[in-house]
Amino acid sequence: MARTKIGIIGAGNMGSAFARRLAAAGHDVRITATDPAHAEKAAAATGGKARAVSQGEIARDADVVIVATPYGAAADALRAAGDLTGKIVIDISNPLTADMSALSVGFTTSAAEEIQRAAPQARVVKAFNTIFAQVLGGDGKAQVLFAGDDAGAKKTVKALIESAGFGLLRVLDTTENAARIAERWHQARENSKTELIALEGDGNFEGLQRFLSCVHSLTRERRLLRSLYLMAKPGQRTP
């Protein structure tokens, strides 16, 4: 992949991990945070390969903007980033309730869809929401789920994932379904009490089955997977 200009919003565990991993992969990385000192610390941890900038500068020259904030802070963070017209925005969030027992956005939308509404001029891609900071910031390998509606944006994100040394899984072609699936799967892993998740489909039964097959091949959490059901049409459930 050609050297890409990446702006990272947020300098917590995930933001700092992105800065280290993507700077090491040779990309032009900038990072910002509400507290400039946090951004400076994250940039310094890359050995000078990334640099800290103000919130208003983060999107200015970026090809890709990664929103590495909690879901609840994402909309404000994007508003502070400036003009996002045509920018690729990667949403990595999981909209979980404080006790991680449920999704704060419910089951009729997803974080990615809400972020797209908050930044309608951007091209939002859901990715990295199932990757932990320890894996992202180290030399760990994993397969990254990603989904979006814009073909060009997905192509760029796919190349970015591969450039960072990860494998990839494209779930579906629509953010509306794929993002909801990815977020619900993460929530299910966090909540050991979850017995059943109904995934509302749009008739793309085959695509959703492929997703479950991929998950099955990637995880040892077979007990949880056995309780993960697919609802492709009202009244239709397939284990």
C-alpha positions, 0 to 999 in steps of 0.5 A: 500500500502506498504511504497513507496520511492517517489522522487518529482522533483519541490518544487512549489505549486504542488510539496510541496502539493505532499510532504505533502500528500504523507509523511502524508500517510506514504511514504518515500518522497524526494524532489528536486528543481533547488533552494535547498532552495525551496526544503528545505522549502517544506521538512520542511513544512511536519514536517520532514517527507520528506527530501530535496536532490540534483537533481542528487540524486532524482531518485537514490533510488526512486520507483516512480518519480513525475515530478511536474514542468511546462511541459516546464521544465520537460525534463531538470528536468528528465535529471538532475535526473540521471538514470531513467531505470525502474523507474515509472515517473508520469507526472502531467503536462498540456501543456497549452499555456501562455494564457491557450487558447490552448495546446502547444503540439497541437493535435497529441501528449501529454505531457506524450508522449513527456516526455516518448520520453525524458526518454525512459528508464522510465515507464511513467504514466499520473496522477493528471493533473486535481487535484489542489494543494489546494486539493492535499495538504489538506484533499480534496477528488477527483477522479484522472484520470490516464493512461499509457502503462505499467501494472505494473507501472499503478498498482503502481500508482493506489495504490499510488492514493488510499493510498493518499485518492483519488478515481481513474478513469483509462481512457484507456490503452494507454498513446497516447489516454488517456493522450491526452484526459485528457490534452484536458479536463483540457485545456477546463475547463481552457478556457471558450471560448472553444466551441468544442474539437475533440478528435482523437481516434483509434477506441476505441469508447467505451472506449472514451465514458466511459471517457466522462460518467465519466467526466459527473458524476464528474462535474457540468460544463454541458454547457461545456460538451455539447460542448465536442464532440468525434471524433472516426473516421474521419467524425464521431461525437457523442455528 
